[in-house]
Structure formats: structure tokens, C-alpha cells
Amino acid sequence: MMEKKLFQLLTFTSFLLISCRSVDQTFYLQEAEVKAPMNTPAIHITKDRIPGTITFSPRINVSNFSEISANTGSIRYRDTTQDSLFRGKNKNLVWKVPTIYFGLDLDVALTHKFGLAAGINYSKINGQQLIGGSCGLAVVSEQEKIASRLDFGILVQEILYDAKSIVVTKIDYLWGDSETSISYFRDISKKSVMNIYAELNVNTKMNEFSFNFFFNLSLFTQSLLDYEPETSTNSLFFPIIPVHTETDSRGEVMSAFVSFTPGIFLEMTEWSRLVLGARLMYDFGLESSSQQFIVLPVLQYDLQF
């Protein structure tokens, strides 16, 4: 009797599964909160470059704002009844940044023309520590009164994110009926993102003056979201489906900056200098950003060995 009932149950279940004509799933990002510093490239001054010289550059990064609101640019789920735990906001991305964080950069003069650059940064947001860094190559040209340097490389940064998304599943049956279900996801995690940068630095090197000038032009990106939902509060599994279609409307959320930094540097000793400037940044990556134009002070101290 037990075997007969089990057979009937399996037969009925199999009938339901194979009676599905198609299953369509659409993924929507409703809102997200990201915590991470702006991982800006370092500023490298070139003056009387000697192969084998190593320059350590501790720096302090300060911002006069604590968060940026923007639009992720992806399609969000809405229905006529607004039956959603995660209702999409007009600006559905909040990027929280530390008001102060610290960095240490390293520059190795491989030859008169080429160099190796690396760096690390540390920040803390709501008691959680974040580490980032950079690594790149440099091409240097030094004249009697002026020097220029072209850097390019990668930026790596830890980020914290709290992202809410929805998966809408529509099942069409062979007999013409359809069924729609909604799954809600909330992912809270930490991950490391990798991006690229390129920058040009030009500075004067006139010993007759107490200070010299520099300007820096840089282009860099910073990924904020690029993930798949991992924890579902309501999920379905379809082992036998004739047609299964997935549409992911979330995509990657990335900030992209062009930065111009004018400033001065003062020789403190034969082996150290103070670098001061203002970093003028324009964000052309985020949609409807509340901080599209950003000004950050530059405070850096170079130690040469």
C-alpha cells in the first residue's frame, strides 16, 4: 500500500513538472548600501631621481561628506499593487565613505626611466575595517627644471555591501494557465574589487625656490556592486523544465572619476618633502550622483632612502 501511494505521488509530481511549458526568471536590484573609501591613486613627485631609490609616502585622506546617493541604473521591480518587501527608491544606491582614512605608498626607482609603484590604505566604517591597495608601473622623464611621470596599474579595495534584490519567476503550463512567484534576497557581505587607473604627474624642480609646483591628471574606476543573490527567503527548484529563461537586469555598478590635482611641495630635508594640494574630482560613472563634483585635500609626506 505504501509503495502504491509513493508511486502515485511521484507520478503526480512528475506530471506537474513536465506539464510546464516554460519558466522565466527575471532578476531585479531594488536597493543597495555600500561602505568603502575612495581608493584614489597616489601622487608621485619626480626630483633628482636616482636608480635604486625607494620613496615611502604616508598620506591622510579627508572628506567633508560621509555618503553619496545615486541610481544604480538597473531596472527595478514594480507592480500595480506595490507588493514588495524591497520597494525601489528614486535613488536606490547609498555609498558610505569614511571621513578620514590613511594610506602608505611606495615608489621604487628601477632605472632613470622606469619605476614600480605600490600602496596600501586603511579605513574604518561603523567599526568594520577595510583594506585597499594599488600596484603599477611608471614611465619617467626628467629634465633640468621640470619632470613628468606616467603611471598605470590596478587598484584593489575591500568593500562592505548590503544589497536587496528580487527574482520574479513566471511559470507557463501546457494547458494555458500561468503562475508567478516572487523571491526576496538580501545579501550582506564583504568582498574585494579590482579596478584600473592611469595618471600623469608633472612637477617643477627649481632649487632656487623654497617650494615647487605640480599638477596631476588621473582617471580611475571603482566597482561598487557586481554580485549574484546568495540567500533566498523563498526559492523554487525545477529539475525538469522544457524551457528555462533567466534575465538579469542588475549588472555592475561602477564609479568612474577624472581627477585634476594642482599643488605644491616643499623640501623639508635632503631626504624628505611635504606635498600639499587639492584633488578636484568629477564622477561620470554613477547615475544621478549627489556628489558628482568632489574636492578632497591632499596631505602627503615623502621619505626617500
Backbone hydrogen bonds, N-H to C=O, Kabsch-Sander energy under -0.5 kcal/mol:
donor,donor_aa,acceptor,acceptor_aa,energy
5,K,1,M,-2.2
6,L,2,M,-2.4
7,F,3,E,-2.2
8,Q,4,K,-2.1
9,L,5,K,-2.4
10,L,6,L,-2.5
11,T,7,F,-2.3
12,F,8,Q,-2.4
13,T,9,L,-2.6
14,S,10,L,-2.6
15,F,11,T,-2.0
16,L,12,F,-2.0
17,L,13,T,-2.2
18,I,14,S,-2.7
19,S,15,F,-1.1
20,C,17,L,-1.3
21,R,172,D,-3.1
22,S,172,D,-1.6
23,V,243,V,-2.5
24,D,170,K,-2.7
25,Q,245,T,-3.4
26,T,168,V,-2.2
27,F,247,T,-3.0
28,Y,166,I,-3.0
29,L,75,I,-0.7
30,Q,28,Y,-0.6
30,Q,164,K,-2.2
31,E,164,K,-1.5
32,A,92,N,-2.4
33,E,162,D,-1.9
34,V,94,V,-3.0
35,K,160,L,-3.1
36,A,34,V,-0.5
36,A,96,K,-2.2
39,N,37,P,-0.8
40,T,38,M,-1.7
44,H,42,A,-0.5
45,I,43,I,-0.5
47,K,45,I,-0.5
52,G,109,A,-3.7
53,T,50,I,-2.1
55,T,107,D,-2.7
56,F,54,I,-0.5
56,F,303,L,-2.9
57,S,105,D,-2.8
59,R,103,G,-2.7
60,I,299,L,-2.0
61,N,101,Y,-3.0
62,V,60,I,-0.5
63,S,99,T,-2.3
68,I,95,W,-2.5
70,A,93,L,-2.4
71,N,287,E,-3.3
75,I,249,S,-0.7
82,Q,79,D,-0.9
84,S,82,Q,-2.0
87,R,85,L,-0.7
88,G,77,Y,-0.5
89,K,30,Q,-0.6
92,N,90,N,-0.6
93,L,70,A,-2.2
94,V,32,A,-2.0
95,W,68,I,-3.6
96,K,34,V,-3.4
96,K,94,V,-0.7
97,V,66,S,-2.0
101,Y,61,N,-2.1
102,F,122,Y,-2.2
103,G,59,R,-2.4
104,L,120,I,-2.8
105,D,57,S,-1.9
106,L,118,A,-3.7
107,D,55,T,-2.1
108,V,116,L,-3.1
109,A,53,T,-2.6
109,A,107,D,-0.5
110,L,108,V,-1.2
110,L,114,F,-0.8
111,T,114,F,-2.3
115,G,138,A,-1.9
116,L,108,V,-2.3
117,A,136,G,-2.6
118,A,106,L,-2.4
119,G,134,S,-2.0
120,I,104,L,-2.1
121,N,132,G,-2.3
122,Y,102,F,-3.0
123,S,130,L,-2.1
125,I,128,Q,-2.5
128,Q,125,I,-2.0
130,L,123,S,-2.6
132,G,121,N,-2.0
133,G,156,V,-3.1
134,S,119,G,-1.8
135,C,154,I,-2.0
136,G,117,A,-2.8
137,L,152,F,-2.4
138,A,115,G,-2.2
139,V,150,L,-2.5
140,V,113,K,-3.4
141,S,148,S,-2.8
143,Q,146,I,-3.0
147,A,203,N,-2.4
148,S,141,S,-3.1
149,R,201,N,-2.1
150,L,139,V,-2.7
151,D,149,R,-0.5
151,D,199,E,-2.9
152,F,137,L,-1.9
153,G,197,Y,-2.0
154,I,135,C,-2.7
155,L,195,N,-2.8
156,V,133,G,-2.6
157,Q,193,V,-2.3
158,E,131,I,-1.9
159,I,191,K,-3.0
160,L,35,K,-2.4
161,Y,189,S,-2.6
162,D,33,E,-2.5
163,A,187,D,-2.6
164,K,31,E,-3.0
165,S,185,F,-1.9
166,I,28,Y,-2.6
167,V,183,S,-2.4
168,V,26,T,-2.6
168,V,166,I,-0.5
169,T,167,V,-0.6
169,T,181,S,-2.9
170,K,24,D,-3.0
170,K,168,V,-0.5
171,I,179,E,-3.4
172,D,22,S,-2.6
172,D,170,K,-0.5
173,Y,171,I,-0.5
173,Y,177,D,-2.9
174,L,19,S,-2.7
176,G,173,Y,-1.7
179,E,171,I,-2.4
181,S,169,T,-2.8
183,S,167,V,-2.7
185,F,165,S,-2.8
186,R,231,T,-0.9
187,D,163,A,-2.7
188,I,186,R,-0.5
189,S,161,Y,-2.1
189,S,187,D,-0.5
191,K,159,I,-2.1
193,V,157,Q,-2.6
195,N,155,L,-2.9
197,Y,153,G,-2.0
198,A,219,L,-2.1
199,E,151,D,-2.6
200,L,217,L,-3.1
201,N,149,R,-2.9
202,V,215,F,-2.5
203,N,147,A,-2.5
204,T,213,F,-2.5
205,K,145,K,-2.1
207,N,205,K,-0.7
209,F,206,M,-1.3
212,N,265,F,-2.3
214,F,263,G,-2.2
215,F,202,V,-2.5
216,N,261,T,-2.2
217,L,200,L,-2.8
218,S,259,S,-2.6
219,L,198,A,-2.8
220,F,257,F,-2.0
221,T,196,I,-1.5
222,Q,255,S,-2.8
224,L,253,V,-3.1
225,L,253,V,-1.6
232,S,230,E,-0.5
233,T,184,Y,-1.8
245,T,23,V,-3.0
247,T,25,Q,-3.0
249,S,27,F,-2.0
249,S,247,T,-0.7
253,V,225,L,-2.5
254,M,252,E,-0.6
255,S,222,Q,-2.8
257,F,220,F,-3.1
258,V,282,Y,-1.9
259,S,218,S,-2.9
260,F,280,L,-2.7
261,T,216,N,-3.0
263,G,214,F,-2.1
264,I,276,L,-2.3
265,F,212,N,-2.2
266,L,274,L,-2.4
267,E,210,S,-0.5
268,M,266,L,-0.8
268,M,272,S,-1.4
269,T,272,S,-1.6
272,S,269,T,-0.7
273,R,302,D,-1.7
274,L,266,L,-2.6
275,V,300,Q,-3.2
276,L,264,I,-2.8
277,G,298,V,-1.6
278,A,262,P,-1.9
279,R,296,L,-3.8
280,L,260,F,-2.8
280,L,278,A,-0.7
281,M,279,R,-0.7
281,M,294,I,-3.5
282,Y,258,V,-2.3
283,D,292,Q,-2.9
284,F,256,A,-2.2
284,F,282,Y,-0.7
285,G,256,A,-0.8
287,E,71,N,-1.0
289,S,286,L,-0.6
290,S,69,S,-2.2
292,Q,289,S,-0.6
294,I,281,M,-3.0
294,I,292,Q,-0.5
296,L,279,R,-2.5
298,V,277,G,-2.8
299,L,60,I,-0.7
299,L,297,P,-0.5
300,Q,275,V,-2.3
301,Y,58,P,-2.2
302,D,273,R,-2.6
303,L,56,F,-2.7
304,Q,271,W,-3.2
305,F,54,I,-2.5
